[in-house]
Amino acid sequence: MSDENTFDQFIRRIRSGDERAAEELVHKYEPLIRREVRLRLEDRRLGQLFDSMDICQSVLASFFVRTAAGQYDLAQPDQLLKLLVTMVRNKLASAARSHHRQRRDQRREVPLGRGDVADISPTPSRLLAGKELLERVRQSLSAEERQLADLRSQGLAWADIADRLGGTPQARRMQLSRAMDRVARDLGLEEEARV
């Protein structure tokens, strides 16, 4: 079996909610995500306000929800890594903008302890929370959007979905993307990391 087929199966397992696949992704990519966060937090002021683990958890939560909904087309591991790094950058930028908008006096902020390291290993309670979050996402989608997400999570290509439901592949992809953006905002997944 080729590496491409193996990765495709891995992504399908994640889409279907396979706990072992989620654990494997966390163990493999969590250190890379945290390293990227720490590199981006070199600005001393931001480093005092945000913890790499908070941003990492926010990135992983968004990734799992959006992947389960079939939003991402990932064919190779380097695409996954690039996506996760982009998500880190976007989450940090959003958190920094939000913090700045609130015009907080950074001198009054309590610096985070750098020795504090939380464990994000998938525990039964975290897995249950992830399933509950995914169910909340599904409930927030319209029936048509849920159907799109279901077809994508089954591995159907956008062209096949457009053939089944009508419209163009690009229009259906954008429909799901906009729906996921809306739901993520409504559920607070795209907000700043909670600190």
N, C-alpha and C positions, 0 to 999 in steps of 0.2 A: 504494500500500500504506500502511495506517495505521501510526502509531507503535506502537500496541498489538500489531499483527501482527509488526512488526519486532522488538520486544522479546521477544515470545513465541518467535520463531525464534532469537533470540540465546540465550535460556535453553535452548532445545532443543539448540542447538549445544554449549553448555557441558555439558549432560547427556551428550551423545554423545562428549565428550572432544575436541572440535574445538580444536586448538592455537591457531588464530588467534583464536577467540572467547575463550579463556583469556588470551591476550596482550592483547586489547582490554580485557577486564575489569580486568586488572592495571594497565594503563596509565591507564585512566579512574578507577578507584576506589582504587588504592594511595595516592595523595597524600591523599585524603579520609580513609582509614583511619588513616594516620600522623598526620594533623593531629588527629584525634579522640583518638588515643593520647597525643599530646603534651599536649593540653588536659587529659586525665585524669591525667597524670603531673605536674601542677603541685605536688602534695605533694612537697616537696623530697626526702624520704626515699625515696619510691617512684621518683622520677625518677632517683635514683642507682643503683637496683637493676635497673630494667628498661629496655630499649631499645625505641624505637618500632618498629624493624624486626623485632625478635624477635616482638613481639605481632602485628604486621601479617602476618608469614609464618604464624604460628599461625592467625590468623583466616582467611587465604586458603586454607590447607590444609584446615581444617575445612569451609569453604564449598564448595570444589570436591568434596570427598569426599561430603558430604551432598547436594549438588546432583546429582552423578552418580548417587546412589542414589535420586533422585527425592523427597527428603524435603520440599523447599520448594515451595510454590505461590506463584510470583511472577508477577504480571500487569503490573506497572508498574515503571519505574526507581526511583521513590521508595520502593517496597516493598523493593527490593534495597538501597538505601542505608540504610533504617531497619534492615533485618536486619543489615547489616555493622556499623553503629554499636552495635547491641545486642550483637553478638558481641564487639566490642571491650570494651564495659563488662563483660560476663560474664568474658572472659578475664583482664582486669586484676583484677577482684574475686577471681577464683579464685587468681590468682598471689599477690595480696596476702595472702589468707587462708592459703595454703600457707606463705608466707614467715613469717607471724606464728605459725602453728602450730609451726613449727620453732624458734620463739623465738630467732631469730638476733640477734646483737648488731649492729645496723645501723651502729654506729660503726666496726666492723671490716671492713665491706664496702668493696670498692674501687669508687669511682664509675666509671661508664662514661664514656668519652670522648664528648663531644657532637659532635665533628667527624667521628666515624666514621659513614659512610653506606654501607651495603651496597647492592649492586645486586640487585634481585629480578627483573630482566628474565628472562622465560622462556628459559633456555638449553636446548640439547638435553639436558644432564644433569639439569636440573631437571624438564623435561618427562618424562624417563624415570623419575625418582624419583617423580613424581606418578602415573604409570601403575602403577609398582610398588606404591605405597601403595594405590591404588584396587584393585589385584588382591588385596592383603592384606586389604582391607576385605571384598571379595566372598568370599574364602575363609573369613572369620570368620562370615559369615552362614549360617544354615541354608538348605536348599534352598528352603523356602517363602519365607523372607525374601528370598533372592536373586531369586525369581520376582517378588515384590512390587517390588523395586528395578528389575528389568528392565522390568516393565510401566509403572512410573512414568517411567523414563528414555525410554520410547517415547512419552511424552506422554499416556498414558491418565489419565482422571479417576478419582478414588477410587470414584465410583459405578460406573463401568465395570469397575474391578478387582473390586469386591465382587460384581458380577453374574457375572463369570467364575469367581471363586474361592470365592464364598459369604461370608457374614458381612455386616456393615454397612460403609459407607464409613468411618465414624468409627473402628470397630474395626480395620480394615485400616490406616488412617493411623497409629493409635496403635501398632500392631504394628511397623510399619517405624520409627517414631520411637524406640520403646524399643530396638529392635535396633540402630539407629545409635548411640544413646547408649551401649549396652553395648560395641559394637565400638570406638567412639571412646575410651572409658575404657581398654579392653584394649590398644589400640594407642598410648595416650599422647597422643592428639590433644586431649583435653580437660583435660590437666594444665596446670600453669603453663608459661609460656614458658621455654624453656631459656636460662639466662643464664650 
